[in-house]
Amino acid sequence: MSTLLVTGASGHLGRSVVEILLEQKAGTVIAGTRDARKVADLAVKGAEVRVIDFDKPETLAEGLKGVDRLLLISTDALQTRTEQQRRVVEAAATAGVKHVVYTSAPAARPTDKSLVANSHYWTEQAIAASTIPGWTVLRNNIYAEIILMGLANALKSGQHYTATGKAGRNYVTREDCAAVAAAALASDFDGKRILDVTGPAPVTQDEIAALAGAIAGKAVTHVPLPPDALRQGLIGAGLPDFYADVLVAFDVDAAEGYHAIATPVVKDFAGREPTSVKAFLEAKTDAIRAMV
Ligand SMILES: NC(=O)c1ccc[n+]([C@@H]2O[C@H](COP(=O)([O-])OP(=O)(O)OC[C@H]3O[C@@H](n4cnc5c(N)ncnc54)[C@H](OP(=O)(O)O)[C@@H]3O)[C@@H](O)[C@H]2O)c1
């Protein structure tokens, strides 16, 4: 049985992956976190807990000792994560990790237009250039949970502003991403692969407005905006420039078709069909109605 380490174990995705691995008795499971107190419950369920902070290089050698397979969960430190994650890759290679699974994003590529796509790309490159013998890059599409964040304003005003135009996005639930990541980590695959993790089919923002409106019992219209107008609107609504740029870049990527890819990865790895946006939103009916 392999020794499996999951970083970011107190986060939404990391916690789910650790729970799945423990339920499946997939091997020796290590929950890596900056704050062991946040995963005390996982220790009770059988995980070994190690303190791992990508900003504290001294935690990496000890944290990675004896690890066969590592799930490196990308951090939310968009401006510094390329350096953080390069540090982890280097430490993993030194520690003799045999396989690294990394949570990336659709269309990771070198670009000055999207900090998200750019930082994932350079992390992928660091993994590919390392001496780690095998790796799996999981390009997780946009979480379905992210839809809820944009819906609060849309349901109040009846207008759902985006810069995605008529293009679709193949949203995938965190739960499906966690099942895929757990399966990829626990498998004995020892090659190199990049996998797009997607929902069943791309969904447009017109469709999301209609679905949310039907659930909430209120008409919601999608209003497609040019990127600059969306940016001004987000900043006007109080969002810091930095986050407005990140969100607009996401929408531009979608408008350009980068988020519409569809793959059978969830079915292949989790053994079930991915959750659709419709099913996901219907399961959130109470939360959506409370937003009106
Ligand atoms: N596909 C999408 O739509 C989407 C959306 C949002 C984010 N993401 C990416 O997917 C990742 C996982 O998603 P999530 O929902 O689980 O995010 P989350 O709940 O915010 O968890 C992220 C975790 O990253 C870990 N982390 C942050 N800084 C770190 C550091 N310096 N060293 C080590 N670990 C650190 C933290 O774990 P500990 O506190 O346990 O150390 C944190 O809980 C995010 O971090 C982000 O990169 C993807």
The ligand as an ORCA input file, in Angstrom:
! r2SCAN-3c Opt
* xyz 0 1
  N     -11.620     25.212    -10.323
  C     -12.088     26.270     -9.683
  O     -13.149     26.842     -9.994
  C     -11.361     26.816     -8.494
  C     -11.969     27.817     -7.733
  C     -11.297     28.297     -6.620
  C     -10.051     27.799     -6.322
  N      -9.470     26.844     -7.088
  C      -8.132     26.280     -6.800
  O      -8.324     24.991     -6.230
  C      -7.689     24.946     -4.934
  C      -8.469     24.039     -4.013
  O      -9.795     24.507     -3.940
  P     -10.544     24.593     -2.551
  O     -11.950     24.887     -2.871
  O     -10.218     23.438     -1.698
  O      -9.860     25.890     -1.928
  P      -9.784     26.287     -0.362
  O     -10.908     25.718      0.386
  O      -9.568     27.757     -0.338
  O      -8.463     25.543      0.124
  C      -7.218     25.910     -0.333
  C      -6.198     25.376      0.642
  O      -4.892     25.678      0.138
  C      -4.019     25.532      1.227
  N      -2.962     26.549      1.229
  C      -3.072     27.884      1.113
  N      -1.859     28.471      1.290
  C      -0.979     27.463      1.531
  C       0.413     27.404      1.830
  N       1.135     28.513      1.940
  N       0.975     26.200      2.020
  C       0.249     25.058      1.962
  N      -1.070     25.036      1.685
  C      -1.668     26.233      1.503
  C      -4.825     25.718      2.512
  O      -4.834     24.510      3.233
  P      -4.432     24.482      4.809
  O      -5.171     25.627      5.420
  O      -4.919     23.161      5.247
  O      -2.963     24.659      4.868
  C      -6.223     26.034      1.995
  O      -7.213     25.556      2.837
  C      -7.625     26.411     -4.497
  O      -6.591     26.634     -3.547
  C      -7.350     27.120     -5.816
  O      -5.989     27.075     -6.184
  C     -10.117     26.327     -8.160
*
